[in-house]
């Protein structure tokens, strides 16, 4: 077939310290590329070019440069940590390429050479706290790994709590990779918060969650239905690692495997055939998967794979992926997304089949996709006095449908 | 709650940009727009109403004093310099003109928000310091009146200086005025024998 070939860079750490999510991202992009090439829908095919920076931030720019200069990629799907994304930005500027960044992140960036399809804080931590605080209380204990994600997400949490007269009973950080968390558990036990906000990552998080589960066994005040542990980035990909320690955890994401839509049911079925029933689908998979589809649809619509044309097309109208319509905000180049909140429930282990897996039960959906607000321009957490006035500055940026939710966490 | 760090927001603020039409100016405008800032651009001269803007971003490469409608030592708002050349004379001029943050050319997608936060915070701190210094200077200038008021009270009460000073403090507290203001009142009421001022 004489289809023109468009090289697409797939830049994920399939090895290294966060390879669990790196593999998910890689497979999301890979399966989407395979589907697109086999679909017969397009007058082009994607040529996948892989790069594996092995979890080392300094390798990302080298790999991105190779993908662009040697392999001719003008589109790169990938990078998952903020530090790796920042490494790639100068390469994109030089080569005028486009990065498809699909991971939730801490916001405060809007780069011309990046399309952001992961949640920023107004689509993650803000709706999460709005759901949790009225139910469980205003006094939180914040933990995190010692880097920008934890610092910034906890800083926003602190601001949200202050806005509703809540209190931060403690804020503690541990080095990435550190599993020595006994002192955290002791302090939490003493402080007795209403809930715990966990921004630890990787093995530190696993150690912490296992220890908290033990604590809950000794002291019922820390049972997950009384003092829940919240996360903004826990996905299905990590549930098998955690096992029973994950039960009762509450997480926010813009995708859960259990999302009940005909499109998601179809995706589950397709992937089960490909990856087996034991492999969960997570937002870490779906993000790159949808991004590659979005790229194909935009190229189809504008007839060009030039990054500037593709970007203009994305900003002109929404485009359909196999899961949903995605709209990119022209001003910030971030996606409109529907925040979901879900709790981990243990599977039924009796039959040993797919139902044996833990899964997320969705407990809240916002009424529709929320416009992105990466710089938190459109709310003022402390300006609670005007929350009820129409157009008041305490309102969140209005969602696409339904009434605008207030930022206020506790109504009075 | 007052010492809580709040997410800096620039929504609804106005910014003037003094720079010729150029890709760098466009890049700055794009980022300011994303932050909800209202933008006006000018070149080669800033109009008089630019003095009302909340922020000024100016070209340090081709800029000169005649472009500004206010004197060089007036710094009416936070200012950010756009720097291509780092020749010390240009940097010095930008600082003298009031720049408290800068952005390197070519301007890319990052840097604008950080520069805005630094400029705004530094400007607020400078303003607060200046106000504090002005207040302290005004009080310092009233030292002769305070001394005179203490003398008056000593004569009137036939007491010592310490008692007179405490009395002055009490009067200030009760009337919610500064000691200097109360001292001034006392001298005036006493007939201003010395016309409120002591000859050296």
Interface residues (C-beta under 8 A of the other chain):
Chain A: X89 X93 X108 X109 X110 X111 X112 X113 X114 X155 X156 X158 X159 X162 X331 X332 X374 X375 X376 X377 X378 X380 X381 X382
Chain B: X1 X4 X5 X6 X7 X9 X10 X11 X27 X30 X31 X33 X34 X35 X36 X108 X109 X110 X113
